[in-house]
Amino acid sequence: MERTYIMLKPDALKRNLIGEIICRIEKKGYKVVDIKMMILNEDILRKHYSHIADKPFFPEIITYMTSGPVLAMIVEGENAVAGMRILMGATKFEEAVSGTIRGDYAMSTSENIIHGSDSIENAEIEIKRFFN
C-alpha cells in the first residue's frame, strides 16, 4: 500500500470542511491511517516550503499557514499519491475543475484548502516531518 501526506489548511478548518473532505477521501477508497490537528510555526513551514522560500509571496504563505490549525493526515491506498493529487485538483484554484476538492471549495490560489505530497519520495519526507 502506498502512503501520502495530506494536510487540510487553515481555510478548510475555518470553513468547517473537515468532514466533507475526509468523506471524499474515504469514498474514493483511501484510508486515513493517522491524523492530528496541529498549529504550525515558521520553522516547520520554512522546511516544508523550502522550494518557494525565496519567492516574494512567501511571507503571505507563512501568515496564512499560521492563521489557524491544520489537520495533518497519512492517507493510504493503491496509487495514493497520484490518486489524491487528482482528487485534490489543480493548485491554482482557477484551473481546478468542478468535482475536485479545490474546484469545489477553494476561493483563491493562496488559500486553496488542501496540500498533498507530489511524489512517493516527498510523501515519506513530509510524513516524517509532520509525524516524526
Chimera marker file (.cmm) of the C-alpha trace (Angstrom):
<marker_set name="trace">
<marker id="1" x="0.000" y="0.000" z="0.000" r="1" g="1" b="0" radius="0.5"/>
<marker id="2" x="1.213" y="3.457" z="-0.877" r="1" g="1" b="0" radius="0.5"/>
<marker id="3" x="1.121" y="6.268" z="1.675" r="1" g="1" b="0" radius="0.5"/>
<marker id="4" x="0.883" y="10.001" z="1.141" r="1" g="1" b="0" radius="0.5"/>
<marker id="5" x="0.823" y="13.094" z="3.316" r="1" g="1" b="0" radius="0.5"/>
<marker id="6" x="-2.326" y="15.228" z="3.193" r="1" g="1" b="0" radius="0.5"/>
<marker id="7" x="-2.866" y="18.465" z="5.087" r="1" g="1" b="0" radius="0.5"/>
<marker id="8" x="-6.111" y="20.393" z="5.379" r="1" g="1" b="0" radius="0.5"/>
<marker id="9" x="-5.099" y="24.026" z="5.536" r="1" g="1" b="0" radius="0.5"/>
<marker id="10" x="-6.472" y="26.712" z="7.889" r="1" g="1" b="0" radius="0.5"/>
<marker id="11" x="-9.219" y="27.794" z="5.486" r="1" g="1" b="0" radius="0.5"/>
<marker id="12" x="-10.631" y="24.248" z="5.346" r="1" g="1" b="0" radius="0.5"/>
<marker id="13" x="-10.872" y="24.179" z="9.139" r="1" g="1" b="0" radius="0.5"/>
<marker id="14" x="-12.284" y="27.705" z="9.414" r="1" g="1" b="0" radius="0.5"/>
<marker id="15" x="-14.981" y="26.811" z="6.888" r="1" g="1" b="0" radius="0.5"/>
<marker id="16" x="-15.888" y="23.540" z="8.651" r="1" g="1" b="0" radius="0.5"/>
<marker id="17" x="-14.972" y="21.358" z="5.660" r="1" g="1" b="0" radius="0.5"/>
<marker id="18" x="-13.070" y="18.626" z="7.543" r="1" g="1" b="0" radius="0.5"/>
<marker id="19" x="-15.876" y="16.069" z="7.447" r="1" g="1" b="0" radius="0.5"/>
<marker id="20" x="-16.729" y="16.697" z="3.805" r="1" g="1" b="0" radius="0.5"/>
<marker id="21" x="-13.116" y="16.360" z="2.668" r="1" g="1" b="0" radius="0.5"/>
<marker id="22" x="-12.388" y="13.238" z="4.712" r="1" g="1" b="0" radius="0.5"/>
<marker id="23" x="-15.628" y="11.743" z="3.394" r="1" g="1" b="0" radius="0.5"/>
<marker id="24" x="-14.438" y="12.311" z="-0.178" r="1" g="1" b="0" radius="0.5"/>
<marker id="25" x="-11.070" y="10.710" z="0.605" r="1" g="1" b="0" radius="0.5"/>
<marker id="26" x="-12.733" y="7.660" z="2.129" r="1" g="1" b="0" radius="0.5"/>
<marker id="27" x="-15.380" y="7.351" z="-0.601" r="1" g="1" b="0" radius="0.5"/>
<marker id="28" x="-12.556" y="7.257" z="-3.142" r="1" g="1" b="0" radius="0.5"/>
<marker id="29" x="-11.293" y="4.149" z="-1.351" r="1" g="1" b="0" radius="0.5"/>
<marker id="30" x="-8.392" y="5.590" z="0.625" r="1" g="1" b="0" radius="0.5"/>
<marker id="31" x="-7.880" y="5.047" z="4.329" r="1" g="1" b="0" radius="0.5"/>
<marker id="32" x="-6.815" y="7.708" z="6.829" r="1" g="1" b="0" radius="0.5"/>
<marker id="33" x="-4.302" y="5.769" z="8.937" r="1" g="1" b="0" radius="0.5"/>
<marker id="34" x="-3.118" y="8.648" z="11.149" r="1" g="1" b="0" radius="0.5"/>
<marker id="35" x="-4.498" y="12.102" z="11.791" r="1" g="1" b="0" radius="0.5"/>
<marker id="36" x="-3.738" y="15.031" z="14.074" r="1" g="1" b="0" radius="0.5"/>
<marker id="37" x="-4.554" y="18.689" z="14.428" r="1" g="1" b="0" radius="0.5"/>
<marker id="38" x="-1.522" y="20.973" z="14.602" r="1" g="1" b="0" radius="0.5"/>
<marker id="39" x="-0.607" y="24.608" z="14.858" r="1" g="1" b="0" radius="0.5"/>
<marker id="40" x="2.374" y="25.164" z="12.581" r="1" g="1" b="0" radius="0.5"/>
<marker id="41" x="5.258" y="27.510" z="13.257" r="1" g="1" b="0" radius="0.5"/>
<marker id="42" x="7.521" y="29.366" z="10.867" r="1" g="1" b="0" radius="0.5"/>
<marker id="43" x="10.399" y="26.905" z="11.310" r="1" g="1" b="0" radius="0.5"/>
<marker id="44" x="8.475" y="23.865" z="10.077" r="1" g="1" b="0" radius="0.5"/>
<marker id="45" x="6.880" y="25.916" z="7.289" r="1" g="1" b="0" radius="0.5"/>
<marker id="46" x="10.289" y="27.088" z="6.056" r="1" g="1" b="0" radius="0.5"/>
<marker id="47" x="11.326" y="23.429" z="5.785" r="1" g="1" b="0" radius="0.5"/>
<marker id="48" x="8.066" y="22.366" z="4.172" r="1" g="1" b="0" radius="0.5"/>
<marker id="49" x="8.043" y="25.210" z="1.646" r="1" g="1" b="0" radius="0.5"/>
<marker id="50" x="11.824" y="25.498" z="1.159" r="1" g="1" b="0" radius="0.5"/>
<marker id="51" x="11.362" y="25.259" z="-2.628" r="1" g="1" b="0" radius="0.5"/>
<marker id="52" x="9.498" y="28.614" z="-2.630" r="1" g="1" b="0" radius="0.5"/>
<marker id="53" x="11.032" y="30.353" z="0.399" r="1" g="1" b="0" radius="0.5"/>
<marker id="54" x="12.766" y="32.895" z="-1.868" r="1" g="1" b="0" radius="0.5"/>
<marker id="55" x="9.547" y="33.929" z="-3.636" r="1" g="1" b="0" radius="0.5"/>
<marker id="56" x="8.017" y="37.351" z="-2.915" r="1" g="1" b="0" radius="0.5"/>
<marker id="57" x="4.703" y="35.764" z="-1.856" r="1" g="1" b="0" radius="0.5"/>
<marker id="58" x="6.333" y="33.520" z="0.781" r="1" g="1" b="0" radius="0.5"/>
<marker id="59" x="5.556" y="35.857" z="3.745" r="1" g="1" b="0" radius="0.5"/>
<marker id="60" x="1.857" y="35.616" z="2.786" r="1" g="1" b="0" radius="0.5"/>
<marker id="61" x="2.068" y="31.822" z="2.943" r="1" g="1" b="0" radius="0.5"/>
<marker id="62" x="3.606" y="31.990" z="6.432" r="1" g="1" b="0" radius="0.5"/>
<marker id="63" x="0.847" y="34.348" z="7.601" r="1" g="1" b="0" radius="0.5"/>
<marker id="64" x="-1.881" y="32.157" z="6.093" r="1" g="1" b="0" radius="0.5"/>
<marker id="65" x="-0.493" y="28.830" z="7.316" r="1" g="1" b="0" radius="0.5"/>
<marker id="66" x="-0.047" y="30.146" z="10.871" r="1" g="1" b="0" radius="0.5"/>
<marker id="67" x="-3.512" y="31.787" z="10.946" r="1" g="1" b="0" radius="0.5"/>
<marker id="68" x="-5.117" y="28.705" z="12.483" r="1" g="1" b="0" radius="0.5"/>
<marker id="69" x="-4.730" y="24.983" z="12.980" r="1" g="1" b="0" radius="0.5"/>
<marker id="70" x="-4.213" y="22.468" z="10.178" r="1" g="1" b="0" radius="0.5"/>
<marker id="71" x="-5.219" y="18.827" z="10.020" r="1" g="1" b="0" radius="0.5"/>
<marker id="72" x="-2.318" y="16.532" z="9.133" r="1" g="1" b="0" radius="0.5"/>
<marker id="73" x="-3.120" y="13.076" z="7.755" r="1" g="1" b="0" radius="0.5"/>
<marker id="74" x="-1.384" y="9.990" z="6.489" r="1" g="1" b="0" radius="0.5"/>
<marker id="75" x="-3.564" y="8.537" z="3.744" r="1" g="1" b="0" radius="0.5"/>
<marker id="76" x="-3.012" y="5.030" z="2.440" r="1" g="1" b="0" radius="0.5"/>
<marker id="77" x="-4.203" y="3.128" z="-0.598" r="1" g="1" b="0" radius="0.5"/>
<marker id="78" x="-3.347" y="1.963" z="-4.073" r="1" g="1" b="0" radius="0.5"/>
<marker id="79" x="-1.693" y="4.818" z="-6.015" r="1" g="1" b="0" radius="0.5"/>
<marker id="80" x="-2.408" y="7.147" z="-3.082" r="1" g="1" b="0" radius="0.5"/>
<marker id="81" x="-0.045" y="9.936" z="-4.185" r="1" g="1" b="0" radius="0.5"/>
<marker id="82" x="-1.343" y="10.254" z="-7.752" r="1" g="1" b="0" radius="0.5"/>
<marker id="83" x="-4.937" y="9.487" z="-6.768" r="1" g="1" b="0" radius="0.5"/>
<marker id="84" x="-5.026" y="12.144" z="-4.071" r="1" g="1" b="0" radius="0.5"/>
<marker id="85" x="-3.485" y="14.696" z="-6.451" r="1" g="1" b="0" radius="0.5"/>
<marker id="86" x="-6.350" y="14.033" z="-8.859" r="1" g="1" b="0" radius="0.5"/>
<marker id="87" x="-8.954" y="14.192" z="-6.069" r="1" g="1" b="0" radius="0.5"/>
<marker id="88" x="-7.496" y="17.492" z="-4.782" r="1" g="1" b="0" radius="0.5"/>
<marker id="89" x="-7.477" y="19.211" z="-8.189" r="1" g="1" b="0" radius="0.5"/>
<marker id="90" x="-5.083" y="21.785" z="-9.605" r="1" g="1" b="0" radius="0.5"/>
<marker id="91" x="-3.122" y="24.004" z="-7.197" r="1" g="1" b="0" radius="0.5"/>
<marker id="92" x="-4.323" y="27.159" z="-8.949" r="1" g="1" b="0" radius="0.5"/>
<marker id="93" x="-7.953" y="27.422" z="-7.989" r="1" g="1" b="0" radius="0.5"/>
<marker id="94" x="-8.974" y="28.870" z="-11.348" r="1" g="1" b="0" radius="0.5"/>
<marker id="95" x="-7.623" y="25.694" z="-13.022" r="1" g="1" b="0" radius="0.5"/>
<marker id="96" x="-9.231" y="23.266" z="-10.559" r="1" g="1" b="0" radius="0.5"/>
<marker id="97" x="-12.223" y="21.597" z="-12.161" r="1" g="1" b="0" radius="0.5"/>
<marker id="98" x="-15.578" y="21.100" z="-10.530" r="1" g="1" b="0" radius="0.5"/>
<marker id="99" x="-15.786" y="17.803" z="-8.690" r="1" g="1" b="0" radius="0.5"/>
<marker id="100" x="-12.308" y="18.142" z="-7.198" r="1" g="1" b="0" radius="0.5"/>
<marker id="101" x="-11.765" y="19.371" z="-3.651" r="1" g="1" b="0" radius="0.5"/>
<marker id="102" x="-10.128" y="22.616" z="-4.795" r="1" g="1" b="0" radius="0.5"/>
<marker id="103" x="-12.549" y="23.019" z="-7.695" r="1" g="1" b="0" radius="0.5"/>
<marker id="104" x="-15.489" y="22.838" z="-5.322" r="1" g="1" b="0" radius="0.5"/>
<marker id="105" x="-14.110" y="24.684" z="-2.284" r="1" g="1" b="0" radius="0.5"/>
<marker id="106" x="-11.022" y="26.822" z="-2.982" r="1" g="1" b="0" radius="0.5"/>
<marker id="107" x="-11.647" y="30.524" z="-3.360" r="1" g="1" b="0" radius="0.5"/>
<marker id="108" x="-8.083" y="31.564" z="-4.280" r="1" g="1" b="0" radius="0.5"/>
<marker id="109" x="-4.731" y="30.018" z="-5.134" r="1" g="1" b="0" radius="0.5"/>
<marker id="110" x="-3.137" y="31.342" z="-1.957" r="1" g="1" b="0" radius="0.5"/>
<marker id="111" x="-5.859" y="29.761" z="0.201" r="1" g="1" b="0" radius="0.5"/>
<marker id="112" x="-6.533" y="26.511" z="-1.612" r="1" g="1" b="0" radius="0.5"/>
<marker id="113" x="-7.897" y="24.221" z="1.134" r="1" g="1" b="0" radius="0.5"/>
<marker id="114" x="-5.539" y="21.225" z="0.936" r="1" g="1" b="0" radius="0.5"/>
<marker id="115" x="-1.955" y="20.065" z="0.447" r="1" g="1" b="0" radius="0.5"/>
<marker id="116" x="-0.883" y="16.656" z="-0.814" r="1" g="1" b="0" radius="0.5"/>
<marker id="117" x="2.542" y="15.200" z="-1.463" r="1" g="1" b="0" radius="0.5"/>
<marker id="118" x="3.615" y="15.339" z="-5.104" r="1" g="1" b="0" radius="0.5"/>
<marker id="119" x="5.715" y="12.137" z="-5.138" r="1" g="1" b="0" radius="0.5"/>
<marker id="120" x="6.256" y="8.970" z="-3.135" r="1" g="1" b="0" radius="0.5"/>
<marker id="121" x="9.646" y="10.310" z="-2.038" r="1" g="1" b="0" radius="0.5"/>
<marker id="122" x="8.226" y="13.626" z="-0.859" r="1" g="1" b="0" radius="0.5"/>
<marker id="123" x="5.365" y="11.803" z="0.865" r="1" g="1" b="0" radius="0.5"/>
<marker id="124" x="7.841" y="9.931" z="3.068" r="1" g="1" b="0" radius="0.5"/>
<marker id="125" x="9.785" y="13.145" z="3.800" r="1" g="1" b="0" radius="0.5"/>
<marker id="126" x="6.585" y="15.017" z="4.710" r="1" g="1" b="0" radius="0.5"/>
<marker id="127" x="5.230" y="12.140" z="6.808" r="1" g="1" b="0" radius="0.5"/>
<marker id="128" x="8.482" y="12.136" z="8.788" r="1" g="1" b="0" radius="0.5"/>
<marker id="129" x="8.405" y="15.930" z="9.097" r="1" g="1" b="0" radius="0.5"/>
<marker id="130" x="4.862" y="16.109" z="10.462" r="1" g="1" b="0" radius="0.5"/>
<marker id="131" x="4.507" y="12.738" z="12.198" r="1" g="1" b="0" radius="0.5"/>
<marker id="132" x="8.152" y="12.145" z="13.284" r="1" g="1" b="0" radius="0.5"/>
<link id1="1" id2="2" r="1" g="1" b="0" radius="0.2"/>
<link id1="2" id2="3" r="1" g="1" b="0" radius="0.2"/>
<link id1="3" id2="4" r="1" g="1" b="0" radius="0.2"/>
<link id1="4" id2="5" r="1" g="1" b="0" radius="0.2"/>
<link id1="5" id2="6" r="1" g="1" b="0" radius="0.2"/>
<link id1="6" id2="7" r="1" g="1" b="0" radius="0.2"/>
<link id1="7" id2="8" r="1" g="1" b="0" radius="0.2"/>
<link id1="8" id2="9" r="1" g="1" b="0" radius="0.2"/>
<link id1="9" id2="10" r="1" g="1" b="0" radius="0.2"/>
<link id1="10" id2="11" r="1" g="1" b="0" radius="0.2"/>
<link id1="11" id2="12" r="1" g="1" b="0" radius="0.2"/>
<link id1="12" id2="13" r="1" g="1" b="0" radius="0.2"/>
<link id1="13" id2="14" r="1" g="1" b="0" radius="0.2"/>
<link id1="14" id2="15" r="1" g="1" b="0" radius="0.2"/>
<link id1="15" id2="16" r="1" g="1" b="0" radius="0.2"/>
<link id1="16" id2="17" r="1" g="1" b="0" radius="0.2"/>
<link id1="17" id2="18" r="1" g="1" b="0" radius="0.2"/>
<link id1="18" id2="19" r="1" g="1" b="0" radius="0.2"/>
<link id1="19" id2="20" r="1" g="1" b="0" radius="0.2"/>
<link id1="20" id2="21" r="1" g="1" b="0" radius="0.2"/>
<link id1="21" id2="22" r="1" g="1" b="0" radius="0.2"/>
<link id1="22" id2="23" r="1" g="1" b="0" radius="0.2"/>
<link id1="23" id2="24" r="1" g="1" b="0" radius="0.2"/>
<link id1="24" id2="25" r="1" g="1" b="0" radius="0.2"/>
<link id1="25" id2="26" r="1" g="1" b="0" radius="0.2"/>
<link id1="26" id2="27" r="1" g="1" b="0" radius="0.2"/>
<link id1="27" id2="28" r="1" g="1" b="0" radius="0.2"/>
<link id1="28" id2="29" r="1" g="1" b="0" radius="0.2"/>
<link id1="29" id2="30" r="1" g="1" b="0" radius="0.2"/>
<link id1="30" id2="31" r="1" g="1" b="0" radius="0.2"/>
<link id1="31" id2="32" r="1" g="1" b="0" radius="0.2"/>
<link id1="32" id2="33" r="1" g="1" b="0" radius="0.2"/>
<link id1="33" id2="34" r="1" g="1" b="0" radius="0.2"/>
<link id1="34" id2="35" r="1" g="1" b="0" radius="0.2"/>
<link id1="35" id2="36" r="1" g="1" b="0" radius="0.2"/>
<link id1="36" id2="37" r="1" g="1" b="0" radius="0.2"/>
<link id1="37" id2="38" r="1" g="1" b="0" radius="0.2"/>
<link id1="38" id2="39" r="1" g="1" b="0" radius="0.2"/>
<link id1="39" id2="40" r="1" g="1" b="0" radius="0.2"/>
<link id1="40" id2="41" r="1" g="1" b="0" radius="0.2"/>
<link id1="41" id2="42" r="1" g="1" b="0" radius="0.2"/>
<link id1="42" id2="43" r="1" g="1" b="0" radius="0.2"/>
<link id1="43" id2="44" r="1" g="1" b="0" radius="0.2"/>
<link id1="44" id2="45" r="1" g="1" b="0" radius="0.2"/>
<link id1="45" id2="46" r="1" g="1" b="0" radius="0.2"/>
<link id1="46" id2="47" r="1" g="1" b="0" radius="0.2"/>
<link id1="47" id2="48" r="1" g="1" b="0" radius="0.2"/>
<link id1="48" id2="49" r="1" g="1" b="0" radius="0.2"/>
<link id1="49" id2="50" r="1" g="1" b="0" radius="0.2"/>
<link id1="50" id2="51" r="1" g="1" b="0" radius="0.2"/>
<link id1="51" id2="52" r="1" g="1" b="0" radius="0.2"/>
<link id1="52" id2="53" r="1" g="1" b="0" radius="0.2"/>
<link id1="53" id2="54" r="1" g="1" b="0" radius="0.2"/>
<link id1="54" id2="55" r="1" g="1" b="0" radius="0.2"/>
<link id1="55" id2="56" r="1" g="1" b="0" radius="0.2"/>
<link id1="56" id2="57" r="1" g="1" b="0" radius="0.2"/>
<link id1="57" id2="58" r="1" g="1" b="0" radius="0.2"/>
<link id1="58" id2="59" r="1" g="1" b="0" radius="0.2"/>
<link id1="59" id2="60" r="1" g="1" b="0" radius="0.2"/>
<link id1="60" id2="61" r="1" g="1" b="0" radius="0.2"/>
<link id1="61" id2="62" r="1" g="1" b="0" radius="0.2"/>
<link id1="62" id2="63" r="1" g="1" b="0" radius="0.2"/>
<link id1="63" id2="64" r="1" g="1" b="0" radius="0.2"/>
<link id1="64" id2="65" r="1" g="1" b="0" radius="0.2"/>
<link id1="65" id2="66" r="1" g="1" b="0" radius="0.2"/>
<link id1="66" id2="67" r="1" g="1" b="0" radius="0.2"/>
<link id1="67" id2="68" r="1" g="1" b="0" radius="0.2"/>
<link id1="68" id2="69" r="1" g="1" b="0" radius="0.2"/>
<link id1="69" id2="70" r="1" g="1" b="0" radius="0.2"/>
<link id1="70" id2="71" r="1" g="1" b="0" radius="0.2"/>
<link id1="71" id2="72" r="1" g="1" b="0" radius="0.2"/>
<link id1="72" id2="73" r="1" g="1" b="0" radius="0.2"/>
<link id1="73" id2="74" r="1" g="1" b="0" radius="0.2"/>
<link id1="74" id2="75" r="1" g="1" b="0" radius="0.2"/>
<link id1="75" id2="76" r="1" g="1" b="0" radius="0.2"/>
<link id1="76" id2="77" r="1" g="1" b="0" radius="0.2"/>
<link id1="77" id2="78" r="1" g="1" b="0" radius="0.2"/>
<link id1="78" id2="79" r="1" g="1" b="0" radius="0.2"/>
<link id1="79" id2="80" r="1" g="1" b="0" radius="0.2"/>
<link id1="80" id2="81" r="1" g="1" b="0" radius="0.2"/>
<link id1="81" id2="82" r="1" g="1" b="0" radius="0.2"/>
<link id1="82" id2="83" r="1" g="1" b="0" radius="0.2"/>
<link id1="83" id2="84" r="1" g="1" b="0" radius="0.2"/>
<link id1="84" id2="85" r="1" g="1" b="0" radius="0.2"/>
<link id1="85" id2="86" r="1" g="1" b="0" radius="0.2"/>
<link id1="86" id2="87" r="1" g="1" b="0" radius="0.2"/>
<link id1="87" id2="88" r="1" g="1" b="0" radius="0.2"/>
<link id1="88" id2="89" r="1" g="1" b="0" radius="0.2"/>
<link id1="89" id2="90" r="1" g="1" b="0" radius="0.2"/>
<link id1="90" id2="91" r="1" g="1" b="0" radius="0.2"/>
<link id1="91" id2="92" r="1" g="1" b="0" radius="0.2"/>
<link id1="92" id2="93" r="1" g="1" b="0" radius="0.2"/>
<link id1="93" id2="94" r="1" g="1" b="0" radius="0.2"/>
<link id1="94" id2="95" r="1" g="1" b="0" radius="0.2"/>
<link id1="95" id2="96" r="1" g="1" b="0" radius="0.2"/>
<link id1="96" id2="97" r="1" g="1" b="0" radius="0.2"/>
<link id1="97" id2="98" r="1" g="1" b="0" radius="0.2"/>
<link id1="98" id2="99" r="1" g="1" b="0" radius="0.2"/>
<link id1="99" id2="100" r="1" g="1" b="0" radius="0.2"/>
<link id1="100" id2="101" r="1" g="1" b="0" radius="0.2"/>
<link id1="101" id2="102" r="1" g="1" b="0" radius="0.2"/>
<link id1="102" id2="103" r="1" g="1" b="0" radius="0.2"/>
<link id1="103" id2="104" r="1" g="1" b="0" radius="0.2"/>
<link id1="104" id2="105" r="1" g="1" b="0" radius="0.2"/>
<link id1="105" id2="106" r="1" g="1" b="0" radius="0.2"/>
<link id1="106" id2="107" r="1" g="1" b="0" radius="0.2"/>
<link id1="107" id2="108" r="1" g="1" b="0" radius="0.2"/>
<link id1="108" id2="109" r="1" g="1" b="0" radius="0.2"/>
<link id1="109" id2="110" r="1" g="1" b="0" radius="0.2"/>
<link id1="110" id2="111" r="1" g="1" b="0" radius="0.2"/>
<link id1="111" id2="112" r="1" g="1" b="0" radius="0.2"/>
<link id1="112" id2="113" r="1" g="1" b="0" radius="0.2"/>
<link id1="113" id2="114" r="1" g="1" b="0" radius="0.2"/>
<link id1="114" id2="115" r="1" g="1" b="0" radius="0.2"/>
<link id1="115" id2="116" r="1" g="1" b="0" radius="0.2"/>
<link id1="116" id2="117" r="1" g="1" b="0" radius="0.2"/>
<link id1="117" id2="118" r="1" g="1" b="0" radius="0.2"/>
<link id1="118" id2="119" r="1" g="1" b="0" radius="0.2"/>
<link id1="119" id2="120" r="1" g="1" b="0" radius="0.2"/>
<link id1="120" id2="121" r="1" g="1" b="0" radius="0.2"/>
<link id1="121" id2="122" r="1" g="1" b="0" radius="0.2"/>
<link id1="122" id2="123" r="1" g="1" b="0" radius="0.2"/>
<link id1="123" id2="124" r="1" g="1" b="0" radius="0.2"/>
<link id1="124" id2="125" r="1" g="1" b="0" radius="0.2"/>
<link id1="125" id2="126" r="1" g="1" b="0" radius="0.2"/>
<link id1="126" id2="127" r="1" g="1" b="0" radius="0.2"/>
<link id1="127" id2="128" r="1" g="1" b="0" radius="0.2"/>
<link id1="128" id2="129" r="1" g="1" b="0" radius="0.2"/>
<link id1="129" id2="130" r="1" g="1" b="0" radius="0.2"/>
<link id1="130" id2="131" r="1" g="1" b="0" radius="0.2"/>
<link id1="131" id2="132" r="1" g="1" b="0" radius="0.2"/>
</marker_set>
